Amino acid sequence: MKKIFDQILRYLYIKKRDPDAPTNTNIKLMHGMNRISILLFVIALIIMITRLFFKHH
């Protein structure tokens, strides 16, 4: 579980990248898509939580 959390922190540029990790175009594109999906997921969670707590009747 810690390894997954560390990878997410690296995707979001919160933690430094591993210097021994391989880098090529495909990996960079994959990490970019993962960043987008994580950010969209967080945005969707925020919207769902605000709608849950601030329902307008």
mmCIF file as Biopython writes it, N, C-alpha, C and O atoms, coordinates in Angstrom:
data_model
#
loop_
_atom_site.group_PDB
_atom_site.id
_atom_site.type_symbol
_atom_site.label_atom_id
_atom_site.label_alt_id
_atom_site.label_comp_id
_atom_site.label_asym_id
_atom_site.label_entity_id
_atom_site.label_seq_id
_atom_site.pdbx_PDB_ins_code
_atom_site.Cartn_x
_atom_site.Cartn_y
_atom_site.Cartn_z
_atom_site.occupancy
_atom_site.B_iso_or_equiv
_atom_site.auth_seq_id
_atom_site.auth_asym_id
_atom_site.pdbx_PDB_model_num
ATOM 1   N N  . MET A ? 1  ? 0.824   -1.191 0.000   1.0 0.0 1  A 1 
ATOM 2   C CA . MET A ? 1  ? 0.000   0.000  0.000   1.0 0.0 1  A 1 
ATOM 3   C C  . MET A ? 1  ? 0.873   1.262  0.000   1.0 0.0 1  A 1 
ATOM 4   O O  . MET A ? 1  ? 0.543   2.247  -0.660  1.0 0.0 1  A 1 
ATOM 5   N N  . LYS A ? 2  ? 1.974   1.227  0.734   1.0 0.0 2  A 1 
ATOM 6   C CA . LYS A ? 2  ? 2.871   2.385  0.795   1.0 0.0 2  A 1 
ATOM 7   C C  . LYS A ? 2  ? 3.468   2.667  -0.577  1.0 0.0 2  A 1 
ATOM 8   O O  . LYS A ? 2  ? 3.648   3.824  -0.957  1.0 0.0 2  A 1 
ATOM 9   N N  . LYS A ? 3  ? 3.773   1.606  -1.318  1.0 0.0 3  A 1 
ATOM 10  C CA . LYS A ? 3  ? 4.363   1.773  -2.637  1.0 0.0 3  A 1 
ATOM 11  C C  . LYS A ? 3  ? 3.389   2.469  -3.597  1.0 0.0 3  A 1 
ATOM 12  O O  . LYS A ? 3  ? 3.799   3.306  -4.400  1.0 0.0 3  A 1 
ATOM 13  N N  . ILE A ? 4  ? 2.108   2.120  -3.510  1.0 0.0 4  A 1 
ATOM 14  C CA . ILE A ? 4  ? 1.099   2.751  -4.354  1.0 0.0 4  A 1 
ATOM 15  C C  . ILE A ? 4  ? 0.969   4.228  -3.995  1.0 0.0 4  A 1 
ATOM 16  O O  . ILE A ? 4  ? 0.893   5.080  -4.880  1.0 0.0 4  A 1 
ATOM 17  N N  . PHE A ? 5  ? 0.943   4.531  -2.698  1.0 0.0 5  A 1 
ATOM 18  C CA . PHE A ? 5  ? 0.829   5.917  -2.244  1.0 0.0 5  A 1 
ATOM 19  C C  . PHE A ? 5  ? 2.045   6.734  -2.689  1.0 0.0 5  A 1 
ATOM 20  O O  . PHE A ? 5  ? 1.909   7.885  -3.102  1.0 0.0 5  A 1 
ATOM 21  N N  . ASP A ? 6  ? 3.228   6.134  -2.604  1.0 0.0 6  A 1 
ATOM 22  C CA . ASP A ? 6  ? 4.444   6.821  -3.070  1.0 0.0 6  A 1 
ATOM 23  C C  . ASP A ? 6  ? 4.367   7.126  -4.565  1.0 0.0 6  A 1 
ATOM 24  O O  . ASP A ? 6  ? 4.779   8.200  -5.005  1.0 0.0 6  A 1 
ATOM 25  N N  . GLN A ? 7  ? 3.841   6.184  -5.343  1.0 0.0 7  A 1 
ATOM 26  C CA . GLN A ? 7  ? 3.723   6.386  -6.794  1.0 0.0 7  A 1 
ATOM 27  C C  . GLN A ? 7  ? 2.759   7.527  -7.095  1.0 0.0 7  A 1 
ATOM 28  O O  . GLN A ? 7  ? 3.023   8.340  -7.981  1.0 0.0 7  A 1 
ATOM 29  N N  . ILE A ? 8  ? 1.649   7.597  -6.371  1.0 0.0 8  A 1 
ATOM 30  C CA . ILE A ? 8  ? 0.690   8.684  -6.575  1.0 0.0 8  A 1 
ATOM 31  C C  . ILE A ? 8  ? 1.338   10.022 -6.250  1.0 0.0 8  A 1 
ATOM 32  O O  . ILE A ? 8  ? 1.136   10.998 -6.973  1.0 0.0 8  A 1 
ATOM 33  N N  . LEU A ? 9  ? 2.116   10.078 -5.168  1.0 0.0 9  A 1 
ATOM 34  C CA . LEU A ? 9  ? 2.802   11.319 -4.818  1.0 0.0 9  A 1 
ATOM 35  C C  . LEU A ? 9  ? 3.796   11.727 -5.900  1.0 0.0 9  A 1 
ATOM 36  O O  . LEU A ? 9  ? 3.974   12.916 -6.168  1.0 0.0 9  A 1 
ATOM 37  N N  . ARG A ? 10 ? 4.440   10.748 -6.519  1.0 0.0 10 A 1 
ATOM 38  C CA . ARG A ? 10 ? 5.363   11.063 -7.626  1.0 0.0 10 A 1 
ATOM 39  C C  . ARG A ? 10 ? 4.604   11.561 -8.848  1.0 0.0 10 A 1 
ATOM 40  O O  . ARG A ? 10 ? 5.071   12.473 -9.531  1.0 0.0 10 A 1 
ATOM 41  N N  . TYR A ? 11 ? 3.431   10.974 -9.138  1.0 0.0 11 A 1 
ATOM 42  C CA . TYR A ? 11 ? 2.623   11.422 -10.278 1.0 0.0 11 A 1 
ATOM 43  C C  . TYR A ? 11 ? 2.252   12.886 -10.127 1.0 0.0 11 A 1 
ATOM 44  O O  . TYR A ? 11 ? 2.253   13.640 -11.101 1.0 0.0 11 A 1 
ATOM 45  N N  . LEU A ? 12 ? 1.934   13.286 -8.898  1.0 0.0 12 A 1 
ATOM 46  C CA . LEU A ? 12 ? 1.471   14.648 -8.659  1.0 0.0 12 A 1 
ATOM 47  C C  . LEU A ? 12 ? 2.603   15.601 -8.326  1.0 0.0 12 A 1 
ATOM 48  O O  . LEU A ? 12 ? 2.358   16.729 -7.896  1.0 0.0 12 A 1 
ATOM 49  N N  . TYR A ? 13 ? 3.833   15.167 -8.517  1.0 0.0 13 A 1 
ATOM 50  C CA . TYR A ? 13 ? 5.036   15.973 -8.274  1.0 0.0 13 A 1 
ATOM 51  C C  . TYR A ? 13 ? 5.177   16.395 -6.818  1.0 0.0 13 A 1 
ATOM 52  O O  . TYR A ? 13 ? 5.814   17.412 -6.542  1.0 0.0 13 A 1 
ATOM 53  N N  . ILE A ? 14 ? 4.606   15.651 -5.880  1.0 0.0 14 A 1 
ATOM 54  C CA . ILE A ? 14 ? 4.752   15.961 -4.462  1.0 0.0 14 A 1 
ATOM 55  C C  . ILE A ? 14 ? 6.022   15.317 -3.920  1.0 0.0 14 A 1 
ATOM 56  O O  . ILE A ? 14 ? 6.664   15.854 -3.017  1.0 0.0 14 A 1 
ATOM 57  N N  . LYS A ? 15 ? 6.375   14.172 -4.473  1.0 0.0 15 A 1 
ATOM 58  C CA . LYS A ? 15 ? 7.574   13.454 -4.051  1.0 0.0 15 A 1 
ATOM 59  C C  . LYS A ? 15 ? 8.543   13.391 -5.231  1.0 0.0 15 A 1 
ATOM 60  O O  . LYS A ? 15 ? 8.120   13.323 -6.385  1.0 0.0 15 A 1 
ATOM 61  N N  . LYS A ? 16 ? 9.841   13.415 -4.935  1.0 0.0 16 A 1 
ATOM 62  C CA . LYS A ? 16 ? 10.844  13.367 -6.004  1.0 0.0 16 A 1 
ATOM 63  C C  . LYS A ? 16 ? 10.796  12.039 -6.744  1.0 0.0 16 A 1 
ATOM 64  O O  . LYS A ? 16 ? 10.510  10.993 -6.162  1.0 0.0 16 A 1 
ATOM 65  N N  . ARG A ? 17 ? 11.082  12.103 -8.030  1.0 0.0 17 A 1 
ATOM 66  C CA . ARG A ? 17 ? 11.103  10.915 -8.868  1.0 0.0 17 A 1 
ATOM 67  C C  . ARG A ? 17 ? 12.329  10.066 -8.545  1.0 0.0 17 A 1 
ATOM 68  O O  . ARG A ? 17 ? 13.387  10.586 -8.191  1.0 0.0 17 A 1 
ATOM 69  N N  . ASP A ? 18 ? 12.167  8.768  -8.673  1.0 0.0 18 A 1 
ATOM 70  C CA . ASP A ? 18 ? 13.277  7.839  -8.447  1.0 0.0 18 A 1 
ATOM 71  C C  . ASP A ? 18 ? 14.290  7.994  -9.581  1.0 0.0 18 A 1 
ATOM 72  O O  . ASP A ? 18 ? 13.928  7.801  -10.742 1.0 0.0 18 A 1 
ATOM 73  N N  . PRO A ? 19 ? 15.542  8.333  -9.285  1.0 0.0 19 A 1 
ATOM 74  C CA . PRO A ? 19 ? 16.521  8.537  -10.361 1.0 0.0 19 A 1 
ATOM 75  C C  . PRO A ? 19 ? 16.879  7.253  -11.116 1.0 0.0 19 A 1 
ATOM 76  O O  . PRO A ? 19 ? 17.354  7.320  -12.250 1.0 0.0 19 A 1 
ATOM 77  N N  . ASP A ? 20 ? 16.658  6.092  -10.504 1.0 0.0 20 A 1 
ATOM 78  C CA . ASP A ? 20 ? 16.970  4.823  -11.166 1.0 0.0 20 A 1 
ATOM 79  C C  . ASP A ? 20 ? 15.832  4.320  -12.046 1.0 0.0 20 A 1 
ATOM 80  O O  . ASP A ? 20 ? 16.001  3.340  -12.771 1.0 0.0 20 A 1 
ATOM 81  N N  . ALA A ? 21 ? 14.673  4.978  -11.991 1.0 0.0 21 A 1 
ATOM 82  C CA . ALA A ? 21 ? 13.518  4.526  -12.767 1.0 0.0 21 A 1 
ATOM 83  C C  . ALA A ? 21 ? 13.759  4.791  -14.254 1.0 0.0 21 A 1 
ATOM 84  O O  . ALA A ? 21 ? 14.327  5.819  -14.625 1.0 0.0 21 A 1 
ATOM 85  N N  . PRO A ? 22 ? 13.325  3.860  -15.098 1.0 0.0 22 A 1 
ATOM 86  C CA . PRO A ? 22 ? 13.516  4.064  -16.544 1.0 0.0 22 A 1 
ATOM 87  C C  . PRO A ? 22 ? 12.622  5.199  -17.056 1.0 0.0 22 A 1 
ATOM 88  O O  . PRO A ? 22 ? 11.505  5.383  -16.574 1.0 0.0 22 A 1 
ATOM 89  N N  . THR A ? 23 ? 13.120  5.947  -18.025 1.0 0.0 23 A 1 
ATOM 90  C CA . THR A ? 23 ? 12.309  7.009  -18.624 1.0 0.0 23 A 1 
ATOM 91  C C  . THR A ? 23 ? 12.339  6.863  -20.139 1.0 0.0 23 A 1 
ATOM 92  O O  . THR A ? 23 ? 13.404  6.770  -20.748 1.0 0.0 23 A 1 
ATOM 93  N N  . ASN A ? 24 ? 11.183  6.845  -20.718 1.0 0.0 24 A 1 
ATOM 94  C CA . ASN A ? 24 ? 11.050  6.918  -22.167 1.0 0.0 24 A 1 
ATOM 95  C C  . ASN A ? 24 ? 9.709   7.589  -22.469 1.0 0.0 24 A 1 
ATOM 96  O O  . ASN A ? 24 ? 8.951   7.904  -21.551 1.0 0.0 24 A 1 
ATOM 97  N N  . THR A ? 25 ? 9.424   7.801  -23.715 1.0 0.0 25 A 1 
ATOM 98  C CA . THR A ? 25 ? 8.223   8.542  -24.094 1.0 0.0 25 A 1 
ATOM 99  C C  . THR A ? 25 ? 6.955   7.850  -23.622 1.0 0.0 25 A 1 
ATOM 100 O O  . THR A ? 25 ? 6.034   8.511  -23.142 1.0 0.0 25 A 1 
ATOM 101 N N  . ASN A ? 26 ? 6.893   6.525  -23.752 1.0 0.0 26 A 1 
ATOM 102 C CA . ASN A ? 26 ? 5.689   5.803  -23.349 1.0 0.0 26 A 1 
ATOM 103 C C  . ASN A ? 26 ? 5.421   5.941  -21.854 1.0 0.0 26 A 1 
ATOM 104 O O  . ASN A ? 26 ? 4.275   6.119  -21.442 1.0 0.0 26 A 1 
ATOM 105 N N  . ILE A ? 27 ? 6.460   5.863  -21.049 1.0 0.0 27 A 1 
ATOM 106 C CA . ILE A ? 27 ? 6.282   5.978  -19.603 1.0 0.0 27 A 1 
ATOM 107 C C  . ILE A ? 27 ? 5.851   7.400  -19.245 1.0 0.0 27 A 1 
ATOM 108 O O  . ILE A ? 27 ? 4.992   7.584  -18.383 1.0 0.0 27 A 1 
ATOM 109 N N  . LYS A ? 28 ? 6.435   8.400  -19.892 1.0 0.0 28 A 1 
ATOM 110 C CA . LYS A ? 28 ? 6.047   9.793  -19.625 1.0 0.0 28 A 1 
ATOM 111 C C  . LYS A ? 28 ? 4.578   10.013 -19.976 1.0 0.0 28 A 1 
ATOM 112 O O  . LYS A ? 28 ? 3.853   10.660 -19.220 1.0 0.0 28 A 1 
ATOM 113 N N  . LEU A ? 29 ? 4.131   9.479  -21.119 1.0 0.0 29 A 1 
ATOM 114 C CA . LEU A ? 29 ? 2.732   9.622  -21.512 1.0 0.0 29 A 1 
ATOM 115 C C  . LEU A ? 29 ? 1.814   8.901  -20.532 1.0 0.0 29 A 1 
ATOM 116 O O  . LEU A ? 29 ? 0.751   9.415  -20.183 1.0 0.0 29 A 1 
ATOM 117 N N  . MET A ? 30 ? 2.215   7.716  -20.089 1.0 0.0 30 A 1 
ATOM 118 C CA . MET A ? 30 ? 1.406   6.965  -19.139 1.0 0.0 30 A 1 
ATOM 119 C C  . MET A ? 30 ? 1.263   7.730  -17.824 1.0 0.0 30 A 1 
ATOM 120 O O  . MET A ? 30 ? 0.171   7.803  -17.261 1.0 0.0 30 A 1 
ATOM 121 N N  . HIS A ? 31 ? 2.365   8.299  -17.338 1.0 0.0 31 A 1 
ATOM 122 C CA . HIS A ? 31 ? 2.307   9.058  -16.094 1.0 0.0 31 A 1 
ATOM 123 C C  . HIS A ? 31 ? 1.445   10.311 -16.263 1.0 0.0 31 A 1 
ATOM 124 O O  . HIS A ? 31 ? 0.737   10.707 -15.338 1.0 0.0 31 A 1 
ATOM 125 N N  . GLY A ? 32 ? 1.503   10.924 -17.423 1.0 0.0 32 A 1 
ATOM 126 C CA . GLY A ? 32 ? 0.663   12.090 -17.691 1.0 0.0 32 A 1 
ATOM 127 C C  . GLY A ? 32 ? -0.810  11.737 -17.661 1.0 0.0 32 A 1 
ATOM 128 O O  . GLY A ? 32 ? -1.613  12.475 -17.090 1.0 0.0 32 A 1 
ATOM 129 N N  . MET A ? 33 ? -1.181  10.604 -18.274 1.0 0.0 33 A 1 
ATOM 130 C CA . MET A ? 33 ? -2.583  10.168 -18.255 1.0 0.0 33 A 1 
ATOM 131 C C  . MET A ? 33 ? -3.010  9.815  -16.835 1.0 0.0 33 A 1 
ATOM 132 O O  . MET A ? 33 ? -4.139  10.102 -16.437 1.0 0.0 33 A 1 
ATOM 133 N N  . ASN A ? 34 ? -2.116  9.197  -16.072 1.0 0.0 34 A 1 
ATOM 134 C CA . ASN A ? 34 ? -2.450  8.866  -14.690 1.0 0.0 34 A 1 
ATOM 135 C C  . ASN A ? 34 ? -2.673  10.129 -13.864 1.0 0.0 34 A 1 
ATOM 136 O O  . ASN A ? 34 ? -3.575  10.172 -13.028 1.0 0.0 34 A 1 
ATOM 137 N N  . ARG A ? 35 ? -1.847  11.169 -14.095 1.0 0.0 35 A 1 
ATOM 138 C CA . ARG A ? 35 ? -2.046  12.442 -13.383 1.0 0.0 35 A 1 
ATOM 139 C C  . ARG A ? 35 ? -3.426  13.009 -13.674 1.0 0.0 35 A 1 
ATOM 140 O O  . ARG A ? 35 ? -4.136  13.446 -12.768 1.0 0.0 35 A 1 
ATOM 141 N N  . ILE A ? 36 ? -3.799  12.998 -14.955 1.0 0.0 36 A 1 
ATOM 142 C CA . ILE A ? 36 ? -5.109  13.535 -15.349 1.0 0.0 36 A 1 
ATOM 143 C C  . ILE A ? 36 ? -6.222  12.753 -14.684 1.0 0.0 36 A 1 
ATOM 144 O O  . ILE A ? 36 ? -7.166  13.348 -14.164 1.0 0.0 36 A 1 
ATOM 145 N N  . SER A ? 37 ? -6.131  11.415 -14.691 1.0 0.0 37 A 1 
ATOM 146 C CA . SER A ? 37 ? -7.203  10.627 -14.082 1.0 0.0 37 A 1 
ATOM 147 C C  . SER A ? 37 ? -7.292  10.814 -12.582 1.0 0.0 37 A 1 
ATOM 148 O O  . SER A ? 37 ? -8.393  10.848 -12.033 1.0 0.0 37 A 1 
ATOM 149 N N  . ILE A ? 38 ? -6.172  10.934 -11.912 1.0 0.0 38 A 1 
ATOM 150 C CA . ILE A ? 38 ? -6.196  11.163 -10.462 1.0 0.0 38 A 1 
ATOM 151 C C  . ILE A ? 38 ? -6.826  12.516 -10.158 1.0 0.0 38 A 1 
ATOM 152 O O  . ILE A ? 38 ? -7.654  12.622 -9.254  1.0 0.0 38 A 1 
ATOM 153 N N  . LEU A ? 39 ? -6.447  13.546 -10.899 1.0 0.0 39 A 1 
ATOM 154 C CA . LEU A ? 39 ? -7.010  14.873 -10.658 1.0 0.0 39 A 1 
ATOM 155 C C  . LEU A ? 39 ? -8.509  14.913 -10.945 1.0 0.0 39 A 1 
ATOM 156 O O  . LEU A ? 39 ? -9.264  15.529 -10.193 1.0 0.0 39 A 1 
ATOM 157 N N  . LEU A ? 40 ? -8.951  14.262 -12.028 1.0 0.0 40 A 1 
ATOM 158 C CA . LEU A ? 40 ? -10.385 14.216 -12.324 1.0 0.0 40 A 1 
ATOM 159 C C  . LEU A ? 40 ? -11.145 13.451 -11.250 1.0 0.0 40 A 1 
ATOM 160 O O  . LEU A ? 40 ? -12.263 13.824 -10.894 1.0 0.0 40 A 1 
ATOM 161 N N  . PHE A ? 41 ? -10.548 12.388 -10.733 1.0 0.0 41 A 1 
ATOM 162 C CA . PHE A ? 41 ? -11.183 11.617 -9.661  1.0 0.0 41 A 1 
ATOM 163 C C  . PHE A ? 41 ? -11.344 12.480 -8.414  1.0 0.0 41 A 1 
ATOM 164 O O  . PHE A ? 41 ? -12.399 12.465 -7.781  1.0 0.0 41 A 1 
ATOM 165 N N  . VAL A ? 42 ? -10.305 13.229 -8.058  1.0 0.0 42 A 1 
ATOM 166 C CA . VAL A ? 42 ? -10.377 14.096 -6.870  1.0 0.0 42 A 1 
ATOM 167 C C  . VAL A ? 42 ? -11.426 15.186 -7.073  1.0 0.0 42 A 1 
ATOM 168 O O  . VAL A ? 42 ? -12.182 15.495 -6.153  1.0 0.0 42 A 1 
ATOM 169 N N  . ILE A ? 43 ? -11.477 15.766 -8.261  1.0 0.0 43 A 1 
ATOM 170 C CA . ILE A ? 43 ? -12.483 16.794 -8.547  1.0 0.0 43 A 1 
ATOM 171 C C  . ILE A ? 43 ? -13.891 16.212 -8.434  1.0 0.0 43 A 1 
ATOM 172 O O  . ILE A ? 43 ? -14.779 16.845 -7.863  1.0 0.0 43 A 1 
ATOM 173 N N  . ALA A ? 44 ? -14.099 15.008 -8.977  1.0 0.0 44 A 1 
ATOM 174 C CA . ALA A ? 44 ? -15.406 14.357 -8.892  1.0 0.0 44 A 1 
ATOM 175 C C  . ALA A ? 44 ? -15.779 14.073 -7.440  1.0 0.0 44 A 1 
ATOM 176 O O  . ALA A ? 44 ? -16.935 14.252 -7.057  1.0 0.0 44 A 1 
ATOM 177 N N  . LEU A ? 45 ? -14.818 13.632 -6.626  1.0 0.0 45 A 1 
ATOM 178 C CA . LEU A ? 45 ? -15.097 13.398 -5.208  1.0 0.0 45 A 1 
ATOM 179 C C  . LEU A ? 45 ? -15.514 14.684 -4.504  1.0 0.0 45 A 1 
ATOM 180 O O  . LEU A ? 45 ? -16.453 14.683 -3.708  1.0 0.0 45 A 1 
ATOM 181 N N  . ILE A ? 46 ? -14.820 15.774 -4.794  1.0 0.0 46 A 1 
ATOM 182 C CA . ILE A ? 46 ? -15.158 17.056 -4.171  1.0 0.0 46 A 1 
ATOM 183 C C  . ILE A ? 46 ? -16.573 17.484 -4.562  1.0 0.0 46 A 1 
ATOM 184 O O  . ILE A ? 46 ? -17.337 17.951 -3.717  1.0 0.0 46 A 1 
ATOM 185 N N  . ILE A ? 47 ? -16.918 17.327 -5.835  1.0 0.0 47 A 1 
ATOM 186 C CA . ILE A ? 47 ? -18.266 17.687 -6.291  1.0 0.0 47 A 1 
ATOM 187 C C  . ILE A ? 47 ? -19.312 16.823 -5.606  1.0 0.0 47 A 1 
ATOM 188 O O  . ILE A ? 47 ? -20.339 17.332 -5.158  1.0 0.0 47 A 1 
ATOM 189 N N  . MET A ? 48 ? -19.062 15.514 -5.520  1.0 0.0 48 A 1 
ATOM 190 C CA . MET A ? 48 ? -20.028 14.619 -4.879  1.0 0.0 48 A 1 
ATOM 191 C C  . MET A ? 48 ? -20.208 14.947 -3.401  1.0 0.0 48 A 1 
ATOM 192 O O  . MET A ? 48 ? -21.329 14.927 -2.893  1.0 0.0 48 A 1 
ATOM 193 N N  . ILE A ? 49 ? -19.120 15.246 -2.714  1.0 0.0 49 A 1 
ATOM 194 C CA . ILE A ? 49 ? -19.204 15.562 -1.286  1.0 0.0 49 A 1 
ATOM 195 C C  . ILE A ? 49 ? -19.946 16.875 -1.072  1.0 0.0 49 A 1 
ATOM 196 O O  . ILE A ? 49 ? -20.768 16.982 -0.162  1.0 0.0 49 A 1 
ATOM 197 N N  . THR A ? 50 ? -19.661 17.876 -1.906  1.0 0.0 50 A 1 
ATOM 198 C CA . THR A ? 50 ? -20.371 19.148 -1.736  1.0 0.0 50 A 1 
ATOM 199 C C  . THR A ? 50 ? -21.858 18.995 -2.042  1.0 0.0 50 A 1 
ATOM 200 O O  . THR A ? 50 ? -22.687 19.611 -1.372  1.0 0.0 50 A 1 
ATOM 201 N N  . ARG A ? 51 ? -22.205 18.198 -3.027  1.0 0.0 51 A 1 
ATOM 202 C CA . ARG A ? 51 ? -23.628 17.965 -3.317  1.0 0.0 51 A 1 
ATOM 203 C C  . ARG A ? 51 ? -24.301 17.188 -2.197  1.0 0.0 51 A 1 
ATOM 204 O O  . ARG A ? 51 ? -25.480 17.405 -1.918  1.0 0.0 51 A 1 
ATOM 205 N N  . LEU A ? 52 ? -23.584 16.299 -1.560  1.0 0.0 52 A 1 
ATOM 206 C CA . LEU A ? 52 ? -24.147 15.506 -0.468  1.0 0.0 52 A 1 
ATOM 207 C C  . LEU A ? 52 ? -24.455 16.387 0.736   1.0 0.0 52 A 1 
ATOM 208 O O  . LEU A ? 52 ? -25.505 16.239 1.360   1.0 0.0 52 A 1 
ATOM 209 N N  . PHE A ? 53 ? -23.559 17.291 1.063   1.0 0.0 53 A 1 
ATOM 210 C CA . PHE A ? 53 ? -23.720 18.107 2.271   1.0 0.0 53 A 1 
ATOM 211 C C  . PHE A ? 53 ? -24.485 19.396 2.036   1.0 0.0 53 A 1 
ATOM 212 O O  . PHE A ? 53 ? -25.033 19.960 2.983   1.0 0.0 53 A 1 
ATOM 213 N N  . PHE A ? 54 ? -24.538 19.874 0.815   1.0 0.0 54 A 1 
ATOM 214 C CA . PHE A ? 54 ? -25.201 21.151 0.540   1.0 0.0 54 A 1 
ATOM 215 C C  . PHE A ? 54 ? -26.344 20.973 -0.443  1.0 0.0 54 A 1 
ATOM 216 O O  . PHE A ? 54 ? -26.445 21.691 -1.437  1.0 0.0 54 A 1 
ATOM 217 N N  . LYS A ? 55 ? -27.206 20.001 -0.151  1.0 0.0 55 A 1 
ATOM 218 C CA . LYS A ? 55 ? -28.369 19.775 -1.020  1.0 0.0 55 A 1 
ATOM 219 C C  . LYS A ? 55 ? -29.318 20.961 -0.941  1.0 0.0 55 A 1 
ATOM 220 O O  . LYS A ? 55 ? -29.568 21.505 0.135   1.0 0.0 55 A 1 
ATOM 221 N N  . HIS A ? 56 ? -29.839 21.352 -2.097  1.0 0.0 56 A 1 
ATOM 222 C CA . HIS A ? 56 ? -30.839 22.404 -2.131  1.0 0.0 56 A 1 
ATOM 223 C C  . HIS A ? 56 ? -32.200 21.737 -2.316  1.0 0.0 56 A 1 
ATOM 224 O O  . HIS A ? 56 ? -32.423 21.019 -3.291  1.0 0.0 56 A 1 
ATOM 225 N N  . HIS A ? 57 ? -33.092 21.978 -1.385  1.0 0.0 57 A 1 
ATOM 226 C CA . HIS A ? 57 ? -34.417 21.334 -1.437  1.0 0.0 57 A 1 
ATOM 227 C C  . HIS A ? 57 ? -35.350 22.142 -2.262  1.0 0.0 57 A 1 
ATOM 228 O O  . HIS A ? 57 ? -36.511 21.768 -2.426  1.0 0.0 57 A 1 
#
